[in-house]
Structures are given as C-alpha cells and as structure tokens.
Amino acid sequence: MVSRRRSLQFAGTAVAAALAGCSSDVLADETSREYTLQVDRIATEPVPWALYDPPEGELFGDPARAALDATVPTGRHVTRGYTPISEGAYVEHDGQYYRTDRFVSGRAVRERPLVRAESVDETPGDAVLLDSLERPSARTVKILHTDAVSDGASSAASLLRGDAYVMARPAERESRLVDELDGRVVRMSAEGELSYRIHVEREQVTLTEHTTFATVVADDREAFREVVLGSTVDADLGTIELSEDARALLDRAIERETYRQTGEPSDAFETLLRRLGFSVDESATGRILWDGQSLFRASFYVNRAD
C-alpha cells in the first residue's frame, strides 16, 4: 500500500508535470526506480577490524609508521605540508589502546620541489613511460594529468597549489621525478597519445604544520571492544524496533547479502530503511550494523529500473 506521504508527493509531482505537459514522463520516472539494500558481513571481530594497520610502501606507509613510532604512547609528531595518518585511527601498544588525533600547530616556510606538467604535441623517442615510474613519481604525474584534462574541474585541483604539485612527503622529495626528470617528457601510455614535459623548480613555500598525538581510550581488549562498538556502530539490530515484516526483510537481506524492490517501496521496507538510518530517496553507503555477534556494512542505492 502506498503511504499517504508518498501519495501526496506523487500527486503534487503529477499536477506540476501536467501543467508542463509531461506528467506521464515524470510519473514513469518516479515509479520505475529500483531500491537496493546491500548488507555485507564483516568477517573479522570488532577489535582487529577497528585497529589501524599502516599501508605498505614508502609514500604513505613510511610516514604513517614514523608518526606512530613517535606518538605512541606519549609523544608528538610534526609534519609540514601533509598529514601522515588519519585522525581517529585506533592502535594498540603494550596492551593499551589509543586513538590518534591531530591539530594544526602553525605554518612554516620551507623549500620544496614544485612539479608542473606541460602538454606536448609530439612525443620524443626518449620519453619515459608512466608505468615505469615508482608510485611517488607516477602519482604526481597522474594528479597533474587529471587536472589538465578536466581543465581544473576535478578533485585533483584540491591537491595542487596553482598549477603545481608540492612534493611534501619524504618519498616524493627523494623521487625520480625530482632527481632525474626535470625537462623530460613522460608519456601516459605506450602509444604516447598524451605526453607531458615535466618542470621541477625548488621554491620557498608556506606549509601548514600538523601535530599528531595519541590518547589512551582503553586499558584492555574488552574495554576497547566497547569503545569500538560505541564509536563505529550506526545501528544496533538488537535494540531497534521493527515490525515482523520489516524484520523478515532484514533477515533476507543479511542471508542473501542483497535485497531489492522495484517501484514504490513497501511500508515494511521503508520502515527498515529508516531504522537503519537511510533515506528512501537517497543512496548512501558504509553504515555499520551490529547484531550482537557480527558486524555488517550496509549500503542503500536508488537507481532507475531497467
């Protein structure tokens, strides 16, 4: 049965569309949606799932490990121009559990390599293939390339200072891009359809200074488990109130990992979505559920039905 709220919504849309001479198209659009609830069981227990493990590699992994070594248990670690570790990461040290935090502690003027990329019409025979570069160099070229082909409209623009990328991380400052490739051409593919001449200049730049530290949140594993559940769980399935029909839909979604409805969602499905924290009209991902034994990651998608 269609809820009164959504009946009024459809009626209002239809009236407005009729005045514009296109009511059938709008109604078809509103009633041909597919609603998908995806519920994936998280295979690990809450404690190991929540603990942060630095990534491999020198670009991000080395700065993260250096920050943890300096801050846990009671130290502080200062970086300029980059943040080495995410705020709110949980780590363990000697049986105690910590949460990483950081704050902006000032600004500092330092000399850093700035890399710019100039598009070239013809690719020379000695051009360097992007895939031959290590990650600190290749990532920088990709960022500059993305900004160039999007004319500054992509998210890559937020990583740049004007038209330049500041090589702030240690692995970036020691990379091949800085040491060897000033003035050289890098081709994006073996075919060489897109190529860029690299320009590297060392300039005095003002960098934001970040101070990272760690705070004890639990003195043992059981206490930390409660911290994890309290800080990461969006919906406790043992405490939310659900009708028998809505509970059956949840059980089906967990069992099959995916549950779909096409057209107007049922009242039971709408109720379930609201209890899990979703809006029936908007896709959302990454909500964490807990049923007393296992964690789940839930996502909700609204798409046009085929």
N, C-alpha and C positions, 0 to 999 in steps of 0.2 A: 504494500500500500504506500502511495506517495505521501510523504509528510506534508502538513499544511504549509510549513515554511517554504519548502522547495516548490510546492504547487503555486504559491503566490509568486515565487521567484520566476518560475517558468511563465506564469500568466503575464507578469509585468514585462518580461522579455518579449513575449509574443506580441503584446499590444504595441510595444515600441517598434518592433520589427515590422508589424503590419502597417504602421504609419509610414515606414520607409519602403514598403512594398516588397519585403523579403522575409516574411515570417516563416515560411517553410524551411528556408535555408538555416535560419538561426535555431529553430526547434530541432532540426535534424542534427545540428552541431551539438546542442545541449543533451540530446538523448542518445547519442551514439558514442558515448565515452566508455572507455574500459578502465576499471578501477582494480589495481593490483596491490595486494598486501604480501610482501615477501618477508619471511621470518627465518633467519639462518641461526642454527645453534652454534654457539661459540664453544669450540672443542676443549678449551683449557679452563682450569679452575680460576676463580676470580683473582687470587693473589698473583700467580705467574702471568695471567693475562694483563694485569694492570702495570706490572713492572716494566720500566723503560730499558731497552737494550740499544745502545748506540749502533748506528748503521755501520756497515763495512765501508772501507775506503777512506782516503786521506782528505777528501773535500769536506765532507760533513762528519764522518766518524771520528777523525783525529781531534777536531775542535771539541766535539761532544765529550770524548773521553778525557781530554785535558781539563775541561770545565768540571767534570765530576770528580776527578782526582784532586782538584784544587778546592772544591767546595764541601765535599762530604768528608768528615762530619761537620766541621765548624768554620771552614774557610770562605773566602770570596774570590771571585774570578772576574777580571775585567777584560772586555773585548771592545774593539773600536771598529765601527762600520758593519758589524754583523752580530747576530745572536747565535751562540754555539749550541744551545739546547732549548727545547720548547719549555715554556712556562707551564708549571703544573705537572711535570713528569714525576712519577714515583720511582724511587730507587731504594735498594736495601744495602746496608753496610753493618757488618758485625752484629746481625740480629735485630737491628733497628731499621725503621722505615722512614724515609724522608720524602719531602715534596720540594721540587726545585722552583725557585721564584727568581725574578729579576726586576730591576728598575733602571731607568735612565739616570745615570750618575753625572752627566755633563756632556761636554763636547771637547774634541781635541783636534788640532791641526797636525796632519801627518802627510808625508809624501807617499803617494801610492801610484801604481801604474793605472792609467786610464786607457781602455781599449775602444777604438772606433772601427767601424766596418764600412768600406766604400764599395758599392756595387760596380762591377766591371763588365764591359760588353763582351770582351774576348778573354777566354781563359788560357793563360800561358801553359806551356808544356810542363813546367816545373811546379805547377800549382799543387798544394798539399790537400789531400783528400780528408774531409771532415772525419770520416770513420777511423782514420789513422791516429787521431789525436786522443790523448787521455782525457778523462772526464773534466778536470778543471778547465782545460782549454776548450773542449768541444761544447760544453755547456754555455760558455760565454759567447761563442760564435752563434749558437742556436738562439740565444736570447736576442742578440743583435739582429739576426736574420728575421726572427718573428716580428720584432718591432718594425723592421724595414718593410716587409711585405704587407703588414697591416696598417702602414702609414701612422704608426704611433697609437693605434686604437686598441691594441691587445693588452693583456695584463702584464706583458713583458715591460711595458713602459714604466711600471712602478719600480722596476729593478734597476733602472738607468738614471744617470744624472745627465740630463740633457740628451745628447746623442751618444753618450759614452757609458761603458760599464766600468765601475771601480773595482779593481782586483783587491779586495779587502782581506779575504781569508788567506791563511798561510799557504795552502796548496795552490791558490790562484797566483799569489805573488811569485811563487817558485816554478810556475808552469812553463811549458814550452812556448805557449802563446806570448808570454812576456819576454822570455830569454832569446827566442830564435826567430819569431815570425813577424817582427815589425817590418812592414813593407812587402811581405809575401802575400800571395793570393791563396785563399782557401776555397776549394770548390765543395759545394754541398752534396754532390753525388758524383758517381763515377762518370756519368755522362757530361758533367760540367756545365749543365744548363744555367745554374745560378752560382755565381762566384763573388767573393768579396776580397778586396785588398785590406789587409789589417794594418792599422796605425796604432802604435803604442807610444804614449807620452807619459812621463812621470811629472805629476803636478802636486802642489800643495792643496789638499782638500780638507774641509771640515767634516769630521766624522762623529756620529753620535756614539757616546760611550755607554756601554751596558755593563752593569754589575750583576752577576749571577750568584745566588747563595742557596742554601738548603735549610729546611726546617723539619725537625722531628715531628712526625704525625702519629707514630705508634711504636711501642716498645717490644711488641712481639707479633707473630704471624696472625693470631686470631684477632687481635685488636686491629691490625691493618686490614684484615678481611672486611671488618665492619666499616672501615674508612672507605674502602673501595665500593662497597655496596651503597653506602650513603652518598658518595660523590659522583658515581657514574650511572646508577640505575635511574632511568626515566619513568619506568612503570613497574611496580611490584605486582605480579599477576596473582599473588595470594591475597592481596588486600583490596584490589579494585572490584567494584560491584558490577556484575554482568548478568544479564538475563540468561536463561537457559539456552536460547537460540544464539545469542552473541558468544557465549562460552563455547558452544559447539563449533562456531565458525573459527574461533581462535584455535581450538584443538585441531581442526582440519588444516589450518594454515601452518601450524607447527609440524604436523605429521607430513604434509606434502611440501613444505617449505614455501609454497606459493598458493595464494587464493585469489581468484578473480571474479568480478561481476561486471557485466556489460549492461549499459543503460542505467536507469535510475537505481541507485544502490538501495538495498533493503534497509528497513529500520534497524534490524539487528546488526547489519554491517556498519551503518552509520554510528550506532552506539559503541560498537567495538573500537572503531577508529578514534572516536572522541576520547574514550577511556585510555587509549594508548598514546594520546596526545597529538593525533593527526587531525588536520582539517580535511573534510571530504572534498574540497575544491582545490587542494594544493598538494603537489608532490613534495615529499620530504624524506630524508634518508638518515640512517645512523642512530636511531633511537635504541637504547639499551633496555632490555626487558629481563626480569628475574622471576623464576617460578619457585624459588626455594632450594633448587638443586642445580639449575643450569642458567647460564646467561644466554641471551639471544640478541641478535642485531636485527631490528625491524626497519623496513623501508616501505614507503607507500608512493605509488605512481598513478597519475591520472593522464591517460592518453586517448586519442581518438581510436575507436574500434575499427578494425579492418573491414 
